[in-house]
Amino acid sequence: MTKPHHAFAPLIGLPCWQVQQGVGSFLTLEFGIPHLRIAEPLRFRGSEKRRVTIAGEWHVWIYCCEWVLSNNGRDLVNSDDERADIAEALDVLDGQALESVEIDASNANTTFRFDLGGELSTRRAPTGTYDEEPVDQWLLYQPNGDVLSLQSDGTYTTESGSETR
C-alpha cells in the first residue's frame, strides 16, 4: 500500500475548490481538474431525476472526526460551530493550494496546511461519539478510483475500484 503521506503528493501545489460542509460537520474539498459526475436517474416525487455535479479528480472528505479551521494562526471555526459560521469561514480555503499534509497515526491527528495561511486540523472524536469500531476520520478519493482513509485507531485502509461518494 502507498504510504498515506505519499498519496497526497500529487495534490501538493494544487488549489482546493468547492470547499463545502455536508451532513453534520462533514467537509469536502475538491482538487485537480474538474469533471462532471452524472448519476443514474432516480425516482423522485413521482418523476425521474438525474443528478449532475462537478467534482475534482481528487476529493477529500473530512468525515467522522473533530476539526478546526484556522488562517494565519487564528482559529476561525471548528466542527461544533453553527453551520452559517462554518459556511462563511470555509470560503477562506477556496483557492488556497495544499502545501503539506502531516499525519500522526499514533493519535489519528492530521494537519492539512495551505499556501495562504489556511490550516485544517483533524482529530478523533471523543470516545463514545461513534460505535466502538474504528471509523473513517477522512477519505481521499483518487483518480484511479481507490479510496484511502485514516481510521480513528490510526490505521489506514484502501478500497480499490470505483467508489461512490
Residue pairs with C-beta under 8 A, 6 or more apart in sequence:
1 156
1 158
2 148
2 158
4 103
4 105
4 148
4 150
4 156
5 101
5 103
7 140
7 142
7 148
8 98
8 101
8 140
10 32
10 58
11 31
11 32
11 58
11 98
11 101
12 98
12 99
12 100
13 97
13 98
13 99
14 31
14 32
14 58
14 97
14 98
15 31
15 95
15 96
15 97
15 98
16 29
16 30
16 31
16 60
16 93
16 94
16 95
16 96
16 97
16 98
16 114
17 29
17 30
17 31
17 34
17 56
17 94
17 95
18 28
18 29
18 30
18 54
18 56
18 94
19 27
19 28
19 29
19 30
19 90
19 91
19 93
19 94
20 27
20 28
20 90
21 27
21 83
21 86
21 87
21 90
22 28
22 61
25 66
25 67
25 79
25 80
25 86
26 61
26 62
26 63
27 61
27 62
27 67
27 90
27 120
28 59
28 60
28 61
28 62
29 59
29 60
29 62
29 93
30 54
30 55
30 56
30 58
30 59
31 56
31 57
31 58
31 59
31 60
31 98
32 56
32 57
32 58
32 143
33 56
33 57
34 54
34 55
34 56
35 54
35 55
35 56
35 57
36 52
36 53
36 54
36 55
37 52
37 53
37 54
37 55
38 50
38 51
38 52
39 50
39 51
39 52
39 53
40 50
41 48
41 49
41 50
42 48
42 49
42 50
42 51
43 49
55 165
57 143
58 140
58 141
58 142
58 143
59 140
59 141
59 165
60 112
60 138
60 139
60 140
60 141
61 138
61 139
61 141
61 165
62 120
62 122
62 137
62 138
63 135
63 136
63 137
63 138
63 139
63 149
64 125
64 129
64 130
64 135
64 136
64 137
64 152
65 79
65 108
65 122
65 123
65 124
65 125
65 137
65 138
65 152
66 78
66 79
66 80
66 122
66 123
66 124
66 125
66 126
67 78
67 79
67 120
67 121
67 122
67 123
68 75
68 77
68 78
68 79
68 120
68 121
69 75
69 76
69 77
69 78
69 89
69 90
69 92
69 93
69 118
69 119
69 120
70 76
70 118
70 119
70 121
71 92
71 116
71 117
71 118
71 119
72 117
73 117
76 89
76 92
77 85
77 86
77 89
77 90
81 89
92 118
93 114
93 118
93 120
95 116
96 114
96 115
96 116
96 117
96 118
97 114
97 115
97 116
98 112
98 113
98 114
98 115
99 113
99 114
99 115
100 111
100 112
100 113
101 110
101 111
101 112
101 113
102 110
102 111
102 113
103 109
103 110
103 150
104 110
105 150
105 154
105 155
105 156
106 154
107 123
107 124
107 154
108 122
108 123
108 124
108 137
108 150
108 151
108 152
108 153
108 154
109 121
109 122
109 123
109 124
110 121
110 122
110 137
110 138
110 150
111 119
111 120
111 121
111 122
112 119
112 120
112 121
112 122
113 119
114 120
122 137
122 138
124 137
124 152
125 135
125 152
130 152
134 151
134 152
134 153
134 155
135 151
135 152
136 149
136 150
136 151
136 152
136 157
137 149
137 150
137 151
137 152
138 149
138 150
139 147
139 148
139 149
139 165
140 147
140 148
140 149
141 147
141 163
141 165
142 148
145 160
145 161
145 162
145 163
146 158
146 159
146 160
146 161
146 163
147 158
147 159
147 163
148 156
148 157
148 158
149 156
149 157
149 158
149 159
150 156
151 157
